[in-house]
């Protein structure tokens, strides 16, 4: 193509508007707009969270300012989305991909661009743009309709999806890219972690059930006993000395480990080092199982986390090196263009 005619690429007005709104690195104005949108997302999210305070329900007049802030943020989101929708059909995405543009110019085939309708459909169906729609529609519906109900509450909660738009910021996008690449390269370590963790949860959940729930080990003085009155398994929670009988009296209560699935919930909470405290062992054997579960989780979680941490450091260094190479290439390109321009027309410089 470049041998047959002079190739001149000019961005039209629609493309300039779209790129300014969609690519924060395209110009200084685009960076300013990106920062304004990011600040608006943060303000809108904080306003939505604060609007759920009890004082706003008792006296709605206390949250009038939040409603005004929410309306202003919604208006800005609508304007930004409408501008991108009304300009996306004219954007030739091939011009902003250096490799594709070079291939189009140097190939022997005729240049074929997407139709405006296909560009519009592709824009609307992008996941990031669907998130934008999900964040805007609930606000518009709430302004049109004042009805309440389960579906309307769900729509209000969907507005929190606008927080995801923050990842379109260049600073956050780079961090997300690094984390995503780290997870992709650490897939094998994650598989090993998940398999060993699930295996340990089933094993120690079963042991805890037999230690303080089921009657399987009653012959050894271990486990719970079936209470026909309450139709549950009881376990020993303590003992008291009876001076009349001159013997220990064991206190029994309902065991939280009524089945292996119940005990697996305890094992999962313990292995993840969360420890809600809603279920805990009371017998010596149960406590021994609890200690074994804790030690198991420390070992199993530590090994893959170390691998993932090392991969994260490697990916971060690779991204820094790639960024430096891109900056150096950009400077070389600018120097080359300046030199060639001065050779063709020195009066330009």
N, C-alpha and C positions, 0 to 999 in steps of 0.2 A: 504494500500500500504506500509506504513512504517513498518508493522509487517512482511511482506514477504521479503523485500529486503532493503538494505541500500540505502537511497535516497541521491544522490549527485547531486547538481546543479552547473553547470559550465557555465559561460557566454562565448560564442564564440567571435571571433574578431569582427564580424559584429554587434553583440549586443552591444559590448563595444563602438564601433564608433557611433552607432545610439543613444544610451542613452546619450553619451557625448554631442551630438549635440541637442538632444531633451529635456533633463531634466537638467536644470542648477544646480539643487541641488544634482546631482549624484556624483560630484567630484569637486575639485578645478579647474581642467582644464575645466570642463563644465561651471563653473562660469565665467572663463576668456573668453571663447568663446562666452557665452551669452552676456557679456558686450561689446565685440568687435562687435557682430552682432547688438546690440542695438545702439551703436555709429555709425555704418555704416548706419543704418536706418535713424537716425537723420541727418547725413551729407548728405545722398542722398536726403532726403525730402527738406532740406534747399537749396541744389543745384538746385533742380527742381523748387522751388518757385522763387529763384533769377534769374533763366533763363528766366522767363517771363517778366523781366524788359524791358522797351522800348529800353534802350541802347543796349541790346543784339540783338534786331531786326534791329536797325539802323546800327550797326557795329558788326556783329557776331564774329569778332576777339576779342572783349572785353570779351567774355564768353568762350574762348578756355579752360581755366583752369577748368571751371565748367563741360565741356564735358569730360575732362580727369577724373575728380573726379567721375562723373556719370558712366563712363565706368568701373572704378575700383570697385565701389560699386556693379554694375551689375555683374561683374565677381565673386565677393565674394558671392553674392546671388546665382548665378548659381552653384558654387562649393558646397555650403552648401546644396542646394536642391538636387543636383545629388547624393551627399554622402548619404543623408537620403533615397532617392528613391532606391538606389542600395543596401542598407543594411536593409530596413524595412522588406523584405520578410523573413529574418532569425531571426527576433525578436520575441521571445516567450513572448507575453504580459502577459501571465498568471504568469510568474515568478516575475513580478514587482507589482503584486497586492497581498498583504499579505493575505487578506481574501480568495481570490480565490485559492491561492497556498495552504493555510492550508486546504481548502475543498478538493482539489485534492489529497493531501497526505493522509488525514485521511478517505476518503470515500472508499467504497467497490467496486466502479466502476473502470473500466480501464481508464487510463489517455488518453484523446483525445485532441490533439492540432490542431489548425487551419492549413490549408495547406498554403504553401508559396504564391500561387496565391491569395488566399482570403486575406491574410495579405496585399499584395500589393494593391489590389483593395480597401480595407478598408482605407489604408493610403492615396491613391490618392483622395478619395471622402470625406475626412474630410474637414469641412469648413475652418479650419485654413490653411490647405495645398492648398486648392483652392485659398485662398487669396494670398499665396506665388506665385502660378502660374500666377495669374492675375497681380501681381507686376513685374514678370520677363518677361513674353511674350511681352509686349509692347516695352521693351528695346531691345529684340532680333529682333523683327520685324523692329524696326527703324534702326537697324544696317544692316539688309538685304535689306530693301526697303527704298528708299528716297522719296517716293510719299507723297503728301500732300492731305488733304481733310478732310471732316467732320468725317469720320470713323477713320482716323488716329489721329485726334485731340482727339477723345474720348478714343482711346487706350493710348494716352499720359496721359490723366487725370486719367486713371485707375491705373497708376503707383503710385498715391497717396495712394492706398490701402495698400502699404507696411508699412504705418504708423501704421496700425492695428497690424502689427507683434510686435510692441513694447509692446502690452499687454501680450505677452508670457513671458516677463521678470518677475521674481519672485516678485519683489517689486510692480510692477504695477498689476500683476495678483491677488495679495492679495487684493488690493484696489478695483479692478473690482468685485471680488467675494463678498466683503462686500456690494458694491452698488447694485449688482444684488439681493443678498439676502434681502436687505432692500426694494427694489422695490417689490419683491415677497410678503413680509409680509405686505406691505402697499397698496396692491391692492385695498382693499375696500375704503381706504381714497382717492386713486387716482380716482376711479370710481365716488365717491361723488363730488370730485373737478371738474371732467370733465362734469358731468351732470349739476351741478349748474352753472358752467361757461358758458356752451352752452345755458342753459336756460336764463341766464342773458343777454348774447349777443343778442339773438333773441328778448327779451323783450325791451331792451334799444335801439337796432337798429331800432325796429319798432317805438318806441317813438320819436327817433331823425328824422326818415323819416317823421313822421306826424308833427313834430315841424318845420322843415326847408326844407322839400322836397315836399311831396304830398299835395293835396288840401283838404284832408279829414276834416280838422279843420278850413277851411277858414271862416266859419260862426262865429267863435270866434276870428277872427283876427290872427290866428296862421297858420303857414305852408307856402308853396310856391305857386307860381302862374304859370300857364302854359303859355309859350311864343310861340304863333303860328308861329312867324317868325323863331326862332331858334329850335323849336320843343324840348325844354327842360323846366324843372322847374326852375324858378328864385326865389331867396330868398333876403331878405333885408340884406344888409351888412353895412348900415349906413344911416345917414340923414343929410341934410344941410338946413340951414334957408334961405328962399327966401324972400328978403326984399320987392320985388315988390308985391308978393302974400300975404306977411305977414303970412307965414305958413311954416311948415317943409316939405321938399321934400325928399322922401325916395329913396336911391340909391339901385338898384337891380342888381344882377349878377347871373350867372349860379350857381345853388346849386350843391354841390358835392354829396348830398344825393338824387340821382335821383330815387332810389328804395330801398327797404328794404335790399337786398343783399349788395348794396353799403354802406348803413348805418351799416350793421353788420360788415363789414371790419373795419370801424371806431371804433365800440364798442369792437371788438377783440383787436385792437391795444391799445385802452385806458384801457381796463380791464387788459391787460398784463403789464401795466405801461411802455410801450415802447414809445408811442407818437411820431410818425414820423413827425407830423405837416402838412401832406398833406391835411388833412380834419379836420376842426374845426368849432364849432358853432359860429354864430355871433348875434343871437337874444337872448333876455333874457330867453325865454322858452327853447331854445336849450342849453344855458349855464347851466340852471337848470338841464336838463337831463344829461349834461356832468358831473356835480358835483355828481349827484346820481350814475352815472356809476362808477366814481372813488371810492366813498365810498363803493359801492357794491363789487368792485374788491378787495379792501383792506381787507374786512371782509372774503370774500370767499377764497381768496388765503392764508390768515394767518392761518386759522383753520387747513386745511390738512397739510400745511407745518410744523406746530408744531408737528403733529402726526408723520410725516415722519422723522423729526429731532430726535424725541425721539426714534423711531424704529432704526434709524441709530446708535445712541449711544449704544443701547442694543445689536445690532448685532456686533458692534465693540468690546464690552466687551466680548461677547461670543467667538469671533474669537481669542482674546488675551488669554482667558482661555483655549480654545482648543489647541492653540499653546504651551502653557506652559505644558499642560498635555502630549502632544506628545513629547516634549523635555524631560520631566521627564521619560516617558515610554522608550524612546530611551536610556537614561542613565541607567535605570534599566536593560534593555536588554543587554547592553554592560557589565555591572557589572556581570550579570548572566553568560554570555558567558565566561568572563575572569575567574570567579570562577570555573566553570565546566572544563574549559581547564586546569587550574592549578591542579585540582584534578585528571584528567586523566593523564597528563604529566607535572609535575612541572618544568621540564627542559625547557619547552617552554617559560616560563616567567622569 
